[in-house]
Amino acid sequence: MAGNNDDNQALEDYAQLVIPNSPSCILLPTEARNYDLKSSHFHMLPSFYCLPNEDPLAHIKEFYNVVSGLTLQGVSEASLRMRLFPYTLKDRAKGWLMTLAPGSLTTWGTVAKKFLDKFFSTQKTATLRGQIFNFKQDDGEPFNECWERFKGMLLQCPHHGRWSFEEKKMLKSHITFTRCWDLTLNTKIQEVASLEKKLDSVLNMVPKIAGCVPFATYQVIPFINAQLVRLILNSFKSK
C-alpha cells in the first residue's frame, strides 16, 4: 500500500506558509464579486483608523449614506456594503480585519456587528447608557429642546436597551411633572414671602399692645407663629 504523500514531505515543507483560497474574513456572494468598482467609489468612501477621537457608529452611518447613493448594477445594497467596507478601514482597523478567520463573516449584519463589538467599547456603552438612564431636564431648558437632546443621546447609543413607547411616555410625563412642580414651588415661595410680610406688619403692632396689656407679647407672638405655620401647611395641602 502506497504511503501517504505527507509522510514523504521534508520538515521544511511543513514550515511553508499556506495561503487559503479565500484569505478575506468576508465571504462575498458572486454578485458582489462581479460588481465593477471605479476609482470614484474609493474617493467617496469614509475612512476609519481606530483613533481615540473617532466614532465607529458615525463611521457606519456615513458609510450607509455613501453606499445608498451608488448604482446597484444588479447587486443588493447589503452585498455592496460587504464589498466596499474593507476599503474604509485603515492602519490598525485594517490590521484587525486581517486577524479574523477567513470566510467567517457571511452577511453584512455579521460584518457590522463584529466591527461595532470591537471598536464601540463596553466602557463607552456603559457611559452613554448611564447618561440616558439618568437623563433629566436642565434648569430653564424648554421641553422641545430637552426632548431633542434625549433623542440625540439615544442615537449615540442605539444598543443601550430598547425603550418601549410606554417608557418614553413615562419619561415625558416625568419631565413635564418636574417642570410643573418647579412652577408650583416658586408660587409657594412667593406666598410664604407674602405671609412673612403680613407677620411683620402684625409684629410691629405688638409693642403698642404690650404697652396696654401686661404680658401681651408673651401671649400674642406664639399665637402668631402658630398661625403662620398653619397657613403655610394649609397652603401646600390645598394644591
Secondary structure by P-SEA (a helix, b strand, c coil): ccccccccccccccccccccccccccccccccccccccaaaaaabbbbcccccccaaaaaaaaaaaaaacccccccaaaaaaacccccccaaaaaaaaaccccccccaaaaaaaaaaccccaaaaaaaaaaaaaccccccccaaaaaaaaaaaaaaccccccccaaaaaaaaaaaaaaaaaaaaaaaaaaaaaaaaaaaaaaaaaaaaaaacccccccccaaaaaaaaaaaaaaaaaac
